[in-house]
Amino acid sequence: MYPPSNPSVLFHIQNIMSFFLIERRLALLPIILLAALPATTHAGESAPPLTTPAAAVAQPDPWKKWATLYKNDQNPILQEFKLRGRYQGQQHWLDSNQGDAQDWENRRSRLGFDATHWNRKIEIRLDAQSNDAFDPLYDSLVDAYVKWKPDPAFSLTLGRQKPQIGGYDWLTPTIITPTFERSQIFNQLKVDRASGAVAEGKAGNFTWQGGIYSNDMDQEFGQFDGGFSYGAGIGYHFGEDWGLKKANGRVDWLHSDHETGDLIFSRYDDLFSATLELQDGRWSLVTEAFYGTGSAAPDVFGFYLQPTWDLVPKKLQLVGRYTFSAGDGPDSVVAPSRYERTAPNLVSGGKGDRYQAGYLGLQYFIQGDHLKLMAGAEYSQLDGGAKGGDLDSLTLLTGIRLSF
């Protein structure tokens, strides 16, 4: 068992919640600290990768230690119980040909727990989140599921969870992703957490998944009165084949028998995603493509390329991303709600037939991915709206990410 350090766990939680409420004064911290960083690596300094969860986990992590309230592999019923928390706050400044906007957003604030039972074959996760104003403090559930792992090659997850589509942009936790927001093309697909059942497995270097989900969702588990979706996917790990530390590829498909009133999976009948992740030494590259087709909205296709480079190992990382999407019709592509569609004089509701964006940013790691500062800029163009009014915008962003 790992007892919390003195004073009590409650004192730590109160400190964290107080930290969450420090809003606008944090907005300029990334710019100040990033400007003060050295530009080169000291001689003899190792260069481990920063683009995978292992990069953060491998470092000494006192927060994780105190967040683990109980750990005992000899207990046959409960082996581990640990708290989970996340806060992401960010400031944006939008400059566009259809007006300017700026604001601070408490982007994500969550608290929950993980529990491991019965010789680590049962995992329970429960996360709840607040809203932007922390009023009320509880807004909805995030994840709430039970996972059964009878052996390392198979698992079955029941409950509220992420549907299996978008192997990187959606399924990778946001505490790890190096950009402020997911890609425009994924955000357009109207995918969100759902109540369902997912089976996952692996055989050699191959992985597979299959799931069924309810389209009728609310703040908890939904009423199961709407349509249902189901899907499948397959992946392959080929890092050894290519001589890389990490090389993963996967394709996923999700079909929706959506009905009127469904809140998720209601825009397209079928979604397809293809993901490639490469990483070695100080660099990484992720590329992912999406295609949505169906009768409720025009077809859309898009992809992004996202490279990273470790400028200062374990401390400073350069991040880039190029995004492109195009659709079958003048209003088939929708600009992101964060933050292009906050332009006050927006024409055509932020819709067009082609979207492009380029992002360049930095991550400064204080405690790996568990505590980091971020800064970036994204230039985007949306063309081809039915009512005209092409959108050109530049968004500057700074923010902080905290998790345990």
Secondary structure, DSSP 8 states (H G I E B T S, - for coil): -----SS-HHHHHHHHHHHHT--GGGTTHHHHHHHTS-SS--TT------SSHHHHHTS--HHHHHHEEEE-TT-SSEEEEEEEEEEEEEEEEEEETTEEEEEEEEEEEEEEEEEEETTTTEEEEEEEE--TT-SSS--EEEEEEEEEEEETTEEEEEEEE--S--TTTTTS-TTT-SSSS--HHHHHT----EEEEEEEEEETTEEEEEEEEES---SSS--S-S-EEEEEEEEEE-HHHHT-SEEEEEEEEEEEE--TT-SSS-S-SEEEEEEEEEEETTEEEEEEEEEEE-SSS--EEEEEEEEEEEEETTTEEEEEEEEEEEESSTT-EE--TTTGGG-TT-SGGGEESEEEEEEEEEEEESSGGGEEEEEEEEEEEEE--TT---EEEEEEEEEEEEE-
